[in-house]
Amino acid sequence: MSLNHSFSIESYASFADWNIGARSLGMGRAYVGLADDASALYWNPAAVMKLKGMQTLFQMSMLYDGYSLMYGSIALPGSETGLGLEFMMLSGGDIEGRDKFNQLAPSVSDSKMAVGLSFSKKILNNLAMGLKGKFFMRSLGEASDMALAGDLSMMYTVSETLSMGWNLSNLTGMVIGDTSDKLLSNSSLGIVHKDKDLIFTIDSRDNFSEWCFGAEWSFIKAVPLRIGFNSYELSLGGGLNLGMINLDVAYVMKEVGSSIGFSSNLCFGDSAEAAQKSKIDEYLKDAKDLMNNDYFWMAKKKFENILVLDPSRVEVVNIIDRLNKALPYIDSTLEKELATWDKLKQAKALYEENKIDEALRIMEEVQAINSLNRYVLNFTDDLRKKKNNR
């Protein structure tokens, strides 16, 4: 007597249709245009470029008849490109077994697993594209098979309050194994409108045959409330935003029953854009300090570093042009400035502490190397006068 296990659902990857991220579940699964946490890897990989620094998400959902869904992801956005890795598993046990004569047989276990690797890239300042490769594997008792697939996605930021997302799932792929299942393509389009403490989302799937609607209200910033609905379910949800960690829960009501989902999203560091701006501000501050102390060669290097990060800074280009015209007439070199800058800062700090003798000793060392720097000469003379007047 042999067991007769087979896979015969229409779409191979239908198990991945279970919602990812309790926040999106609480918003009726209308998330393709929003996707502003680590679940973006599932909904719209192109949206990774909008994330604020590295993020990770973990979800556990209790489904039906002992089935559970586990999901984990890590998203790594950069200034121009982003990467992401995700893992999903749907598992259950004690499924009734039948032999080829439809007679009862020992129970079997059922498990389905998927791994996705995503790459996203900024095309324009307000437009990003995402590509994702996926690997699926299923087993039911002793039977098993696998599949490979690829997705394409886009994210377009119209304004600070309006954005649009699009995701084409299973653009390409193949199924490997003894199964009649297919990899079916599915296109999703999402639109999001943000208005202060309110977010409204609309998603359309399957050539506009399915619609999802969701809303989030943050009347208290740390405690958002959510509601969503589509053609087959109504959902309610909420969250607790604690800065680095966001905790979300959703309750879904269907005709055949209900389910509860929990997820946690961790945020690490600032966004790439914020980090870049911070670095530029640091370079500008340093360059201004160097210019005030007549360290023009080092100041030029700081300005050039700014252009590496943001070539569009016209005012910086103009400053560098003026420095290039003036530097041939300055009796100093980059080597002399590099050799004395730290000593000059140390002497100024000692001066602030009224340690005149120590400051003068260091400045005489600086003057011996960078003897024609106007600021060095004036500062050293001031220290000598203060020492003599005590």
N, C-alpha and C positions, 0 to 999 in steps of 0.2 A: 504494500500500500504506500503510495507516494503522495506527498503534499503538492498541492497545485496553487502556488502563489504567483500572481501576475500583477503588473502595473498597467492599468487601463484607463486612467483619467485623461482628459483631452489635452491638457497642458502639462508638460513635464514639471515646470517650475511653479505649479499652482500652490505648493506649500509655502512658497515665499510671499504669497499674497497676504499672509498674516501681517498685521500692522507692526511697524518698527517705531519705537519711541512713544511713550505714554502721552507726551504732549500732542503729537499728531493724532493719536487715537482719540484724545479728548476733543479734538477739533474736527471730527468727522472724516479723518484721513485726507483732508484738504491741505496738503503740505508741500506740494511740488514747487510752488512759487515762494514759499517762506524758507523752509529748510535751513534754519540758522543755528543748528547745533550739530553734533557728531552724527546724528541720523541722516544728515544730508547725503552721506555715502550711499544710503539706500534709496532715498527719494529723488535726489538730484545732485550727482557728484560735482557738477559745475558750481554749485552753491558753496562748496568748500572754500572758494576764494573770498567769501564774505565773512568767514568765521573770525572770531577774535582770538587768535593764537591757537595753539594745539588744544584739541578737545578729545575726550574719550566718552563713550556711552556704554552702559551696561543695562540690559533689560531682562526681566524674568516675567513671563505671563503664564498663568494657569488657564488652560483652555477647556476642553471637553473630554470626558471619559478617561481621565488620567493623563491626557496629553499636556505637555508643557513646551513652551518656546523660550529659548535662550538666545540672546544676541549681544555681541560686543563689537565695538569699532574704535578706531583711532584715526583722527583726521589731522593732517599736518599742512596748514596753509602757508604759502610763502608770498613774497611780494609779486611774483609773476606766475608761479606755478604752485601746485599743491598735490599732495599724495594722500592716500587713504587705504586702510585695510579693515575689512569687516568679516565677521564670522557669525553664522546662524545655525541653530540646530532645533529641529522639532522632533520630539521623541515621545513614545508611549509604549505600553506593554500590555500583556494579557489580552491580545486580540484573538478572537475565536478562529481556530484553524479548520479548514475543510480539505478533504482529499478530492481526487478527481471524480469520485462518485457522490460528492457533496455530503459526505459523512463527516461527523465531528472528528477532529484530530487535535493533537496537543496545541495549546495556545502559542502564539508567536509574538515577537516584538517588532515594532515599526520605528524606523529612524530615518530622518532626512537631514542632510547637512549641506551648507553652501558656504563658499569662501569667495570674497570679492576683492579685487585690487583696482583702485581708481587713480586716475591722473587727471588733473584739471589745470587749465591755463587761461590767464587773462588775455583776451584778444584786443579789447579796447578798455578804456577806463571803466565803462559801465556794462561790459559784455564779457562773459566767461564761457568756456566750453569744457565739458567733462567727458572722459572715456572710461569705461569700466569693463574689466574682464572677470567672468564668473565661472566657478567650477561647482557643479552639483553632484551629490552622491546620495543614493537611496538604498535602503535594504528593508526587506520584509521577509522575516524568517531566513531562509537560505538563499532567497533571490536578491539580486542587487544589480544596479546599473549606474550610469553616470552621464553627465552632459557638460558641455562647454558653451558659453554664450558671451556676447558682448553688447554693451549699452552705449548710447550716445545721449548727451544732455546739454542744455544751454541755460544760462541765467542772465537776464537783462534787467538792470536797475534803471527804471525810467526816471525816478526822482527819489527824494528822501522818503516819500510816503507811498510810492507805488513801485512794484517790481513784478516781473513775470518769469516763470520757469517752464521748461519743457524737457521731458525725458522720454526717450524711445527705448523700451526694454526689449532685449533679445533681438537686436538689429541683425545679428548673425549668430550662428552656433550650430551645434550638432549633438545628437543623443547617441550614446554608445552603450550597447547591451540589448538584451532580449526584452523589448518593450514596444508597445504601439503608441506611446506618448509622443507628443511633438513639442517643439519649442515655438510657442506662438508669440509674435510681436505685439506689444501693447504701448500705445502712445498716450502720454498724460500731459496736459497743459494746465498750469496753475497761475492765478492772479492774486496778488496780495495788496491790500490797502491798509496803511498804518495811520492812525489819527490819535496822537497823544497816548492815552492809556488803552486805546482800543485797536485790535487787529481783526480784519475781516479777510477770510480766505475762500477762494472758489477753485475747485479742480474739476477738470473734465477728462474722462477716459474713454477708451474704445470708440474713437471717432464720434465723440460728443453724445454717446448713448448712455453714459453714466455720469452723474454729477454729484459732487461732494461739497458741503458747505461747513464752514467753521468760524468760530469767533473766540477771541481771548480778551478779557477785561482785567486790567491790573489796577483796580481801585486802590489796592495797597501794593506798592511796587514789588514787594517780596512775596506776595501771595496772589498769583494770577488765578482767575477762574475761567473755565472753558466750556463750550458747548458745541456740538457738531451733529450733523445728520447727513445721510445719503439714502439711497433707494431701499436699503435693507436694514438699517440700524440707526439708533439714536444714542449719542454718547455724551457723557458729562465728565469733567476732569478738573484738576487743580494742580498747583505746584507750590514749591517752597524754594525761593531763590536766595541762596546764601553767599552769593559772590562767586567763589571758586567752584561751588557745587550747587547743582540744581536738581531737586527731587520732584518727580512727577508721578501722578496716579490718574487712571482713567477707568470709568465703569461704562461698559457697552451693553446695550439692551437690544436683543434680536428676537424675532418670532420664535426661534428654536431654543432660546435661552439667553444667558448673559455671561460676561467674562470680565475679569479685572486685570489690568496691566500696570506694572511698576517699572520705572526706569530712572537712572541717575546719570547726569551729564557733568563731567569734570572739565574745567577750563584752566589752562596753564599759560600765564603770561599775556602780553598784549598782542594785538593783531600785528601782522607784518607792516601794515601801513603806519600804525601808531609807533612801532619800534623804529621805523625809518625816519619818521618826523622827529622823534626824540633824539636820534643820532645827528640829524641835520642841525637841530637846535644846539646840541652840544658843540658841534664843529663851529657854528656861528659864534657862540660865546667864546670859544678858545681863540678864534681868529681875531675877534674884537680885542681881546686881552693882549694878544701878540702885537697887534697894530698899535695899541696905546703905549707899548713899551719899545716901539721901533724895531721889532723883530719881524721884518717884512718878508723875509724868505720863508720862514716857518708859517706865517700867515697865509702866504700863497698856497702852500701845501694843504692847509686846512680848507681853503676855498675850493681847491681842486678835488678834495675828497667829497665835498658837497655835490659837485657836478657829477661825480660817479654815481651817487645815489639818486640825484634828480637833475638830469641834463637840461631841464626846461627853465632853470633859475637864471633868467636873463640878467638880473642885477648882479649876480655872482660873476657871470661872464664879463660884465663891464668892469668890475673891481679887478679881476685878474688881468684884463687888458691894461688897465692903468698901472698896476704893479709891474707888469712886464716892461713898460716904458720907463719906469722909475728905477728899477733894480740895478741896471748897469751903472747908475750914478751913486749907488749906496756902497759905502766902504765897509762891507761886511760880506759874509758868506753863510750859506746854509750850515756848513760844518761848524763854524764858530757859534752860531746861534744854538744849534743842537747841543753843543758842549757846555753852554752856559745857562740855558733857560731854567733848568731845575735849580741851579744855584741861585739865580736871581729870585725865583719864587721863595726859596728858603730864606734868603736875606730879607725879603719884604715881610715874611711871617715873623722873623726875629725882631724887626723894627716895630711891628705892631705890638709886640710883647715888651717893648722898650729895652731890648737887649742890643744896645747901640754898638758896643765893641765887637760882639760876635757877628752882627750884620755887616759892619765895616770890613772885618777880616774876609768874609766871603765875597763881598763886592770888589775888594782889591784883587782877589783871584779872578773874578769875572772880567774886570777891567784889563787885566794882563792878557787875556785871550781876545776879548772883543773891545779893543781900546777905542774904537772910533764910533761906537754906538752912543748917540746923543743922550738917550735916557740913562744908560749905564753911567756915563760921565756925570750927569746932573745928580743922580741919586747918590753916587759915591761922594761927591762934593758936599751934599747936604748932610750925609752921615759924619763926615769929618768936622763940619762946623758944629754939629750938635755935640760931638765928643769934646771939642775944644771949649765950648761954652758951659760945660758942666762945672 
